Amino acid sequence: MAEAKVEQLRIPEDLQHNSAADFLEAVEVSRQVRIDTWGNDFLAYTPAELFALCHDPYEWYVVLVARLDGKILGRAGIAMPLDDNTELAHVTLDVLPVAAGQGMGRKLLEAAELFVKGENRRIVVVETNHPAADLEAADEAGERIAAAHGSIDLPLKSREARFASNAGYALERAEQFSACALPLGADLLGQLTARAEETHQGAYRVHQWLDACPEEWAADFVRLEKSHNEDDGDHGTWSVEQLRESEELSRLSGRRTVVTAAECLESGALVGFTSISLLGHRADVAFQDETVVQKAHHGKDLGLQIKVANMEQLQQHFPELRAIYSWNAPENDYMLAVDATLGYTSAGVTGQWRKDFNNAQ
């Protein structure tokens, strides 16, 4: 029986030339895997999106493919940060359902690990996806894998969890993955805004923008983002200059960003923000990004107010949207409650698995 061959995919100069055929085939593999997992392709990269990712100046993105009889049946995407966290590599594995159980995922992961070791990357993070229906069907009485951080564990009965565990990865954390159908009704959004304003008694002013932060708020916005990243253990640099570079990169790729921030009227400073991203080449799906509220301003429904205002802005500018997705840590009870109020329902769980070659024996 023929064995799959793993090789590095050459990134074409453009997507129109004949040389792009393998790249487009690899993108389609990823799309089919997401359709099989989630029932739709909302979480799949378009060819243009993945092509832009391969030219990101802040991270090096490499694609490995597994071929059998000349056909691409699996792929591994390897993302390696270039400025900060330069010991780290993120690996995304996709294997078509028809090739599942043949060891192709293992071969791809081993090849990806060998590649990142050669680039002196010592920590690898792999993501697994677990639809809600699959988790409900899992035997709750069976063995489960506890995450190092957070309260969600995963059943070892899950094929994805068993694969990562057998490959020597430890479950770092698992996040709640939620979906919300759009559009939301104006009455609901109005009621939630009124509730938030009643809670904090008009102590804040909302500011909104698309794509580029206004200059007057740029330093405050960077300060909030940097503080949030440090709370998550990321102590890398972040500046207004880097913010502008990131905004320009998003503009060139066609991505859009919808942001709502909150100014504390007493101090005149921004104390919270929330952002939503849209891919550059599809108009039906959006993704909830960070929502940050400084701890001193918790308990005042400020998170609710800025998320509602941002949803209003989102629907005003992008009426064709049909769904938005969000990820939350399970211990973030307040934000999960806000999302539930907005109409989000659980779609499943994503697991973040980590292997540290520094600790390897």
ZADOTOR-334758 format. One record per atom (N, C-alpha, C, O): residue in three letters; x, y, z. Coordinates in steps of 0.2 Angstrom, whole numbers, plus 5000, padded with zeros to 4 digits. Layout:
! residues N
ALAXYZ...
This chain:
! residues 361
MET500449945000MET500050005000MET500450065000MET500950075004ALA500350114996ALA500750174995ALA500650215001ALA500150215005GLU501250255003GLU501250295009GLU501150365007GLU501450385002ALA500850405011ALA500850475010ALA501550505010ALA501950485015LYS501650555006LYS502250595006LYS502150665009LYS501750695006VAL502550685013VAL502450755016VAL503050795013VAL503650775013GLU502850855011GLU503350905008GLU503050975009GLU502550985011GLN503551025009GLN503351095010GLN503051115004GLN503251104998LEU502551155004LEU502151184999LEU502451254997LEU502651295001ARG502551254990ARG502851324988ARG502251374987ARG501751354984ILE502351434990ILE501851484990ILE501951514983ILE502451544981PRO501451524979PRO501451554972PRO501551624973PRO501451654978GLU501751654967GLU501851724967GLU501151764966GLU501051814969ASP500651724964ASP499951754964ASP499451694963ASP499751634962LEU498851704964LEU498351654964LEU498051634957LEU497651594956GLN498251674952GLN497951664945GLN498351624941GLN498151594936HIS499051614943HIS499451574938HIS499351504940HIS499151484945ASN499551464935ASN499451384935ASN499851364941ASN499751304944SER500451394943SER500851374949SER500451374956SER500651354961ALA499851404956ALA499451414962ALA499051354963ALA498651344968ALA499051304958ALA498551244959ALA498651204965ALA498151194969ASP499251194968ASP499351154974ASP499151194980ASP498851174985PHE499251264980PHE499051304985PHE498351304986PHE498051304991LEU497951314980LEU497251314980LEU496951244983LEU496451244986GLU497251194981GLU497051124983GLU497151114991GLU496751084994ALA497651144993ALA497851145001ALA497251185004ALA497051165010VAL497151245002VAL496551285005VAL495951245005VAL495551255010GLU495751214999GLU495151174999GLU495151115004GLU494551105007VAL495651085005VAL495751035011VAL495551065017VAL495151035021SER495751125019SER495651155025SER494851175026SER494551165031ARG494651195020ARG493851215020ARG493451155021ARG492951155025GLN493651095018GLN493251035018GLN493251005026GLN492750985028VAL493851015029VAL493950995036VAL493451035040VAL493151005045ARG493451095039ARG492951135043ARG492251125042ARG491851135047ILE492051115036ILE491351095035ILE491251035038ILE490651025041ASP491650985038ASP491550915042ASP491450925049ASP491050895052THR491850975052THR491950985059THR491351025062THR490951005066TRP491151085058TRP490651135061TRP490051135057TRP489551165059GLY490051105051GLY489451105047GLY489351165042GLY488851165038ASN489851205042ASN489951255037ASN490651275036ASN491051255040ASP490751325032ASP491451345030ASP491651415033ASP492051455031PHE491251445038PHE491351505041PHE492051515044PHE492251575044LEU492351465046LEU492951465050LEU493551455045LEU494151445047ALA493451445039ALA493951425034ALA494251485031ALA493851535029TYR494851485029TYR495151535026TYR495051535018TYR494951475016THR494851595015THR494851595008THR495551595005THR496051605009PRO495651574999PRO496351574996PRO496651644997PRO497251644998ALA496351694996ALA496651764997ALA496851775004ALA497351805005GLU496451755009GLU496651765016GLU497251725018GLU497651755021LEU497251665016LEU497851625017LEU498451645013LEU499051645016PHE498351675007PHE498951705003PHE499251765007PHE499851775008ALA498751805010ALA498951865014ALA499351845020ALA499851875022LEU499151785023LEU499451765029LEU500151745028LEU500551745032CYS500251715022CYS500951695020CYS501451745019CYS502051735018HIS501151805019HIS501551865017HIS501551915023HIS501651975022ASP501351895029ASP501351935035ASP502051955037ASP502451905039PRO502152015038PRO502852035040PRO503052015048PRO503552015050TYR502452005052TYR502551995059TYR502651915060TYR502851895066GLU502451875056GLU502551805057GLU502751765051GLU502451785045TRP503151715051TRP503251675045TRP502751615045TRP502751575050TYR502451605040TYR501951555039TYR502151505034TYR502251525028VAL502251445036VAL502451385031VAL501951335031VAL501551325036VAL501851305025VAL501351255024VAL501651185022VAL502051185017LEU501551135025LEU501751065023LEU501051035021LEU500551045024VAL501150995016VAL500650955013VAL500750875013VAL501350855012ALA500250835014ALA500350765013ALA499950745007ALA499350755006ARG500350705003ARG500050684996ARG500050614996ARG500450574999LEU499550584993LEU499450514992LEU499250504984LEU498650534983ASP499650474980ASP499450464973ASP499350534970ASP498950534966GLY499750574972GLY499750644969GLY499250694971GLY499250754969LYS498750664976LYS498250714978LYS498450734985LYS498650694989ILE498250794987ILE498350824993ILE497850804998ILE497250824996LEU497950765003LEU497450745008LEU497450775015LEU497050765019GLY498050805016GLY498150845022GLY498650895022GLY499050905017ARG498650945027ARG499050995027ARG499251015034ARG498751015039ALA499851045035ALA499951075042ALA500251145040ALA500651165036GLY499851195044GLY500051265044GLY500551285050GLY500351265055ILE501051305049ILE501551325054ILE501651405054ILE501951435050ALA501451435060ALA501451505061ALA502051515066ALA501951495072MET502551555064MET503151575069MET503151645069MET503351675064PRO503051675075PRO503151745076PRO503851765075PRO504351735076LEU503951825072LEU504551855070LEU504851905075LEU505451915076ASP504451945079ASP504651995083ASP504651975090ASP505251985093ASP504151945093ASP504151925100ASP503951845100ASP503751815095ASN504051815106ASN503951745106ASN504251705101ASN503951665098THR504851715100THR505251685094THR505451615096THR505751585091GLU505251585101GLU505351515103GLU504751475101GLU504751415101LEU504251515099LEU503551485099LEU503351465091LEU503551505087ALA502951415090ALA502651395084ALA501951375085ALA501851325089HIS501551395081HIS500851365081HIS500751325075HIS500851345069VAL500451265076VAL500351215071VAL499651195070VAL499351185075THR499351205064THR498651185063THR498651125058THR498951135053LEU498351075060LEU498251015056LEU497651005053LEU497051015056ASP497550985047ASP496950975043ASP497050905039ASP497550905035VAL496650855040VAL496650795036VAL495950785034VAL495550785038LEU495850775028LEU495250755025LEU494950695028LEU495250645030PRO494250695029PRO493950635033PRO494050575029PRO494150515033VAL494150575023VAL494250505019VAL494950475021VAL495050415020ALA495450525023ALA496050495025ALA496150485032ALA496750475035ALA495650495036ALA495750495044ALA495850425046ALA495650375043GLY496350415051GLY496450355054GLY497050315050GLY497150255051GLN497350345045GLN497850315041GLN498550345044GLN499050325040GLY498650375049GLY499250405051GLY499550465048GLY500050485049MET499050495044MET499350555040MET499350615045MET499850655044GLY498950625050GLY499050675054GLY499650675058GLY500050725060ARG499850615060ARG500450595064ARG501050615060ARG501550645063LYS501050595054LYS501650615049LYS501650685048LYS502250715048LEU501150725047LEU501150795046LEU501450825053LEU501850875052LEU501150805059LEU501450835065LEU502150825066LEU502550865068GLU502350765065GLU503050745066GLU503550785061GLU504050815063ALA503250795055ALA503650835050ALA503650915052ALA504150945051ALA503150935055ALA503051005057ALA503551015063ALA503851065063GLU503550965068GLU504050975073GLU504750975071GLU505151015074LEU504950935067LEU505550935064LEU505750995061LEU506351025062PHE505251025057PHE505451095054PHE505551145059PHE506051185059VAL505151155064VAL505151205069VAL505751195073VAL506051245076LYS505951135075LYS506651125078LYS507151145074LYS507651175077GLY507151135068GLY507751165064GLY507751245064GLY508251265062GLU507151275065GLU507151345066GLU507251375073GLU507151425074ASN507451325077ASN507651345084ASN506951365088ASN507051405093ARG506451335086ARG505751345090ARG505751295095ARG505751235093ARG505651305101ARG505651255106ARG504951245109ARG504851195113ILE504451285108ILE503751275110ILE503351265104ILE503251315100VAL502951215104VAL502451205099VAL501751205102VAL501551175107VAL501251245099VAL500551245101VAL500151215096VAL500151235090VAL499651165097VAL499251135093VAL498551145095VAL498351145101GLU498051165091GLU497351175092GLU496951115090GLU497051085085THR496451095095THR495951045093THR495251075093THR495151115098ASN494851055089ASN494151075089ASN493651025091ASN493650965088HIS493151045095HIS492650995098HIS491951025098HIS491751055102PRO491551005092PRO490951025092PRO490451005098PRO490650955101ALA490051045100ALA489551035105ALA489250965105ALA489250935110ALA489050945099ALA488650885098ALA489150825100ALA488950775103ASP489750835098ASP490250775099ASP490450775107ASP490450715109LEU490450835110LEU490550825117LEU490050805121LEU490050765126GLU489350815119GLU488750785122GLU488750715121GLU488550675126ALA489050685116ALA488950615114ALA489550575118ALA489450515118ALA490050615120ALA490650585123ALA490350555130ALA489950575133ASP490750495132ASP490550465138ASP490850505144ASP491450505146GLU490350535148GLU490550585153GLU490950545159GLU491250565163ALA490750475159ALA491050435165ALA491750415163ALA492150385167GLY491950425157GLY492650395154GLY493150445157GLY493050495160GLU493750425155GLU494350465157GLU494350535154GLU494150545148ARG494550585157ARG494550655155ARG495250685156ARG495650665160ILE495350735151ILE496050765152ILE495950835155ILE495550875152ALA496250855160ALA496150925163ALA496650975160ALA497150955159ALA496351035159ALA496751085157ALA497251115162ALA497051115168ALA497851135160ALA498251165165ALA497951235168ALA498051255174HIS497551265164HIS497251335166HIS496551325164HIS496351305158GLY496051355168GLY495351355167GLY495051295169GLY495351245172SER494351295168SER493951245171SER493751185167SER493351145169ILE493851195160ILE493551145155ILE494051095154ILE494651105154ASP493851025155ASP494250975153ASP493950945146ASP493350955144LEU494350895144LEU494050865137LEU494050785138LEU494550755142PRO493650755135PRO493550675136PRO494150645131PRO494250665126LEU494450595134LEU494950565131LEU494650515125LEU495050495121LYS494050515126LYS493650475120LYS493650515114LYS493650485108SER493750585114SER493850625108SER494450605104SER494950605107ARG494350595098ARG494950575094ARG495450625093ARG496050605094GLU495250685093GLU495750745093GLU496150745099GLU496750755099ALA495750745105ALA496150745111ALA496550695112ALA497150695115ARG496350635110ARG496850575111ARG497450575107ARG497950565109PHE497350605101PHE497850615096PHE498450665099PHE498950645099ALA498150725101ALA498650765104ALA499050745110ALA499650755111SER498650705115SER498950675121SER499450625119SER499950625122ASN499250585114ASN499750525112ASN500350555109ASN500850525109ALA500350615106ALA500850645103ALA501350685108ALA501850715106GLY501150685114GLY501550715119GLY501350785121GLY501750815124TYR500750805119TYR500550875121TYR500150875127TYR499750835128ALA500250935131ALA499850945137ALA499350995135ALA499451045132LEU498750985138LEU498151025137LEU498251095141LEU498251085147GLU498451145138GLU498551205141GLU497951245144GLU497851265150ARG497451245139ARG496851275141ARG496351255136ARG496451245130ALA495651265138ALA495151255133ALA494651315134ALA494551335139GLU494451335128GLU493951395128GLU493251375125GLU493251335121GLN492751415128GLN492151405125GLN492051445118GLN492251495118PHE491751405114PHE491751435107PHE490951445106PHE490551395106SER490751505104SER490051525104SER489851555097SER490351585094ALA489251545095ALA489051575089ALA488351615090ALA487951595094CYS488351675086CYS487751715086CYS487451725079CYS487851755075ALA486851715078ALA486551735072ALA486351805071ALA486151835076LEU486551835066LEU486351905064LEU485851915059LEU485751865055PRO485451965059PRO485552025063PRO485152025070PRO484751975071LEU485452065075LEU485052065081LEU484552125081LEU484652175077GLY484052115084GLY483452165084GLY483652225088GLY483952225093ALA483452285085ALA483552355088ALA483252355095ALA483552395099ASP482652325096ASP482352325103ASP482852295108ASP482952325113LEU483052235107LEU483552205111LEU484152245113LEU484352255119LEU484452275108LEU485052315109LEU484952375113LEU485352395117GLY484352405111GLY484152465115GLY484052455122GLY484252495127GLN483752395124GLN483552375131GLN484252365135GLN484352385140LEU484752335131LEU485352315135LEU485752385136LEU486152385141THR485752425131THR486052495132THR485852535138THR486152555142ALA485152535138ALA484852565144ALA485052535151ALA485152575155ARG485052465151ARG485252435157ARG485952455159ARG486052465165ALA486452455154ALA487152475156ALA487152545158ALA487552555163GLU486852595155GLU486852665157GLU486552675164GLU486752715168GLU486052635165GLU485752645172GLU486252615177GLU486252645183THR486652565176THR487052535181THR487652585182THR487852595188HIS487952615177HIS488552655179HIS488352735179HIS488752775180GLN487652745178GLN487452815179GLN487852865174GLN487952925176GLY487952845168GLY488252895163GLY488952915164GLY489152965163ALA489352865167ALA490052885169ALA490452885163ALA491052895164TYR490252855158TYR490752845152TYR490452875146TYR489852875145ARG490852885141ARG490652905134ARG490952855129ARG491552835130VAL490552835124VAL490752785119VAL491052825113VAL490852875111HIS491652795111HIS491952815105HIS492052755100HIS492152695102GLN491952765094GLN491952715089GLN492352725083GLN492352785081TRP492652675080TRP492952685073TRP493052625069TRP492952565072LEU493152625063LEU493252575058LEU493952575056LEU494252625054ASP494352515057ASP494952505054ASP495552535057ASP496052505059ALA495552605058ALA496052645061ALA495852685067ALA495352725067CYS496252675072CYS496152715078CYS496252785077CYS496752805075PRO495852835079PRO495952905079PRO496552925083PRO496752895088GLU496952965080GLU497552985083GLU497553005091GLU497952985095GLU496953035093GLU496853065099GLU496853005104GLU496953015110TRP496652945102TRP496552885106TRP497052835106TRP497052785109ALA497552845101ALA498052785099ALA498452765105ALA498552705106ALA498752815109ALA499152795114ALA498752765120ALA499052715123ASP498152785121ASP497752755126ASP497552685124ASP497552635128PHE497352675118PHE497152605115PHE497752555115PHE497652505117VAL498352585114VAL498952535114VAL499052515121VAL499252465123ARG498952565126ARG499052555133ARG498652495135ARG498852455139LEU497952505133LEU497552455135LEU497652385132LEU497652335136GLU497852385126GLU498052315123GLU498652285126GLU498652225127LYS499152325128LYS499752305131LYS499652275137LYS499852225139SER499252305141SER499052285148SER498652225148SER498852175152HIS498252215143HIS497852155142HIS498352095140HIS498252035143ASN498752105136ASN499252055134ASN499652035139ASN499851975140GLU499852075143GLU500352065149GLU499952025154GLU500251975157ASP499352035155ASP498951995160ASP498851925157ASP498751875161ASP498951915150ASP498851845148ASP499551815147ASP499651765144GLY500051845150GLY500751815150GLY501151845144GLY501751815144ASP500951885140ASP501351905134ASP501651975136ASP501252025136HIS502351975137HIS502652035139HIS503052065133HIS503552105134GLY502852055127GLY503152085121GLY502952155120GLY502552185124THR503352185116THR503252265115THR502652275111THR502452235106TRP502352335112TRP501752355108TRP501752425108TRP501752455113SER501752465102SER501852535102SER501352565097SER501052525093VAL501252625097VAL500752655092VAL501052645085VAL500652635080GLU501752645084GLU501952635077GLU501852565075GLU501652555069GLN501852515079GLN501652445078GLN500952435076GLN500652405072LEU500552475080LEU499752475079LEU499652505072LEU499252475068ARG499952555070ARG499852585063ARG500052535058ARG499752525052GLU500652495059GLU500852445054GLU500352395053GLU500252365048SER500152375059SER499652315059SER498952345055SER498652305052GLU498752405057GLU498152425053GLU498252435046GLU497852415042GLU498852455044GLU499052455036GLU499052385033GLU498852375028LEU499352335037LEU499352265035LEU498652245034LEU498452205029SER498152255038SER497452235038SER497152265032SER496752235028ARG497352335031ARG497052365025ARG497252335018ARG496852325014LEU497852315018LEU498152285012LEU497852215010LEU497752195005SER497652185016SER497352115015SER496652115014SER496252065013GLY496352175015GLY495552185014GLY495252175021GLY494552175021ARG495552155026ARG495252145033ARG494952215035ARG495152265034ARG494352205039ARG494052265042ARG494052255050ARG493952195052THR494052305053THR494052305061THR493552355063THR493552415061VAL493052335067VAL492552375070VAL492652375078VAL492752325081VAL492752445080VAL493052455087VAL492552505091VAL492352555088THR492452485097THR492052535101THR492452535108THR492652485111ALA492652595110ALA493052605116ALA492652655121ALA492152685119ALA492752645127ALA492452685132ALA492952735136ALA493452715138GLU492752795136GLU493152845140GLU492852855147GLU492152865147CYS493252855152CYS492952875158CYS492952955159CYS493452985158LEU492352975160LEU492253055160LEU492653085165LEU492853145165GLU492753055171GLU493053085177GLU493853085175GLU494153145177SER494153045172SER494853045170SER495053065163SER495553095162GLY494553055159GLY494653075152GLY495053025148GLY495353035142ALA495152965151ALA495552915148ALA495152855146ALA494652845148LEU495352815141LEU495052755139LEU495152705144LEU495752695146VAL494652665146VAL494652615151VAL494352555149VAL494352505152GLY494152545142GLY493952485140GLY493852485132GLY493752545129PHE493852435129PHE493652425122PHE493452355120PHE493652315123THR493152355114THR493052285111THR493052295104THR492952345101SER493352245100SER493452245093SER493152185090SER493152125093ILE492952185084ILE492652135079ILE493052135073ILE493152195070SER493252085070SER493552075064SER493152045058SER492751995060LEU493252065052LEU492952035046LEU493452015041LEU493952055040LEU493451955039LEU493951935034LEU493851975027LEU493352005026GLY494351985023GLY494352025018GLY493952005012GLY493852045007HIS493851945012HIS493551915005HIS492851875007HIS492651835003ARG492551895012ARG491851865013ARG491451915017ARG491751945022ALA490851915016ALA490351965019ALA489851935024ALA489451975026ASP489951875025ASP489351835029ASP489551825036ASP489151805040VAL490251825038VAL490351805045VAL490851855048VAL491351885044ALA490851865055ALA491251915058ALA491551875064ALA491251825066PHE492051895067PHE492351865073PHE492551915079PHE492851965078GLN492251895085GLN492351945090GLN493051935093GLN493251875094ASP493451995093ASP494151985096ASP494152005103ASP493651985107GLU494652045105GLU494652055112GLU494152105115GLU493852145111THR493952095121THR493552145125THR493952155131THR494052105135VAL494152215132VAL494552235138VAL494252285142VAL494052345139VAL494152275149VAL493952325153VAL494352325159VAL494452275162GLN494652385161GLN495152395167GLN494752365173GLN494152385174LYS495152335177LYS494852305183LYS494452355188LYS493952345191ALA494752415188ALA494452465192ALA493752485190ALA493352515193HIS493552465184HIS492852485181HIS492452425180HIS491952425176HIS492652365183HIS492252305183HIS491552315187HIS491552365191GLY491052285185GLY490452285189GLY489952345188GLY489552355191LYS490152375182LYS489752435180LYS489352425173LYS489152465170ASP489352365171ASP489052345165ASP489352375159ASP489052385154LEU490052395160LEU490352435154LEU490552385148LEU490452405143GLY490652325150GLY490852275145GLY490152265141GLY490252255134LEU489652265144LEU488952255140LEU488852315136LEU488652305130GLN488952375138GLN488852435134GLN489252435128GLN488952445122ILE489852425129ILE490352425123ILE490152375118ILE490252385112LYS490052315120LYS489852255116LYS489252275112LYS489152255106VAL488752295115VAL488152315112VAL488252365107VAL487952365101ALA488552425109ALA488752475104ALA489052455098ALA488952475092ASN489552405099ASN489952385093ASN489552335089ASN489652335083MET489052295091MET488652255087MET488152305083MET488052295077GLU487952365086GLU487552405082GLU487952435076GLU487752445071GLN488552455078GLN489052485073GLN489152435067GLN489152445061LEU489252375069LEU489452315065LEU488852305060LEU488952305054GLN488252305062GLN487652295058GLN487452355054GLN487252345048GLN487652415056GLN487552475052GLN487952475046GLN487752485040HIS488652455047HIS489152455041HIS489152395037HIS489352395031PHE488952335040PHE488952275036PHE488352235037PHE488352185040PRO487852255034PRO487152225034PRO487052155032PRO486652115033GLU487552135028GLU487552065025GLU487752005029GLU487651955028LEU488052025035LEU488251975040LEU487751935042LEU487151955043ARG487851865043ARG487351815045ARG487651785052ARG487151755055ALA488251795054ALA488451755060ALA489051795063ALA489451815059ILE489151785069ILE489751805072ILE489951755077ILE489551725081TYR490651745078TYR490851695082TYR491351725088TYR491651775087SER491351695094SER491651715099SER492051665103SER491751605104TRP492551675106TRP492951625111TRP493051655118TRP493251715118ASN492851625123ASN492951645130ASN493251595134ASN493051535134ALA493651615139ALA493851575144ALA493251555148ALA492851595150PRO493251485151PRO492651465154PRO492551505161PRO491951505163GLU493051535164GLU493051565170GLU492751635169GLU492651675174ASN492751665163ASN492551735162ASN491751735162ASN491451745157ASP491451725168ASP490751715169ASP490351775166ASP489851775163TYR490651835167TYR490251895165TYR490251905158TYR489651915155MET490751895154MET490751895147MET490351845144MET489951855139LEU490351785147LEU489951735144LEU489151745145LEU488751735141ALA489051785151ALA488351805152ALA488151855147ALA487551855145VAL488551905146VAL488451955141VAL488251925134VAL487851945131ASP488751875132ASP488651845126ASP487951805125ASP487651815120ALA487751775131ALA487151745131ALA486551785130ALA486051775127THR486651845133THR486051895133THR486051925126THR485451935123LEU486551925122LEU486551945115LEU486351895110LEU486151905105GLY486251835113GLY486051775109GLY486551725106GLY486351685102TYR487151735109TYR487651675108TYR487451615111TYR487151605116THR487551555107THR487451495109THR488051455109THR488451465104SER488151405113SER488751365113SER488851325106SER488351285104ALA489451325103ALA489551285097ALA490051235098ALA490051185095GLY490351235104GLY490851185105GLY491451215110GLY491351265113VAL492051185109VAL492551195113VAL493251195109VAL493251145105THR493651235110THR494351235106THR494851215112THR494851255117GLY495351175111GLY495851155115GLY496551185113GLY496651175107GLN496951215117GLN497551235116GLN498051185119GLN498051175125TRP498451145115TRP498951095118TRP499651125116TRP499751155111ARG500051105121ARG500751135121ARG501251075122ARG501151035126LYS501851085118LYS502351035119LYS503051085120LYS503151125115ASP503451075125ASP504051115126ASP504651065125ASP504751025129PHE504951075120PHE505551035118PHE506151055123PHE506551015124ASN506051105127ASN506551125132ASN506551075138ASN507051055141ASN505951045139ASN505850995144ASN505850925142ASN505850875146ALA506050915135ALA506050845133ALA506650805135ALA507150835136GLN506550745137GLN507050705140GLN507450675134GLN507950645135
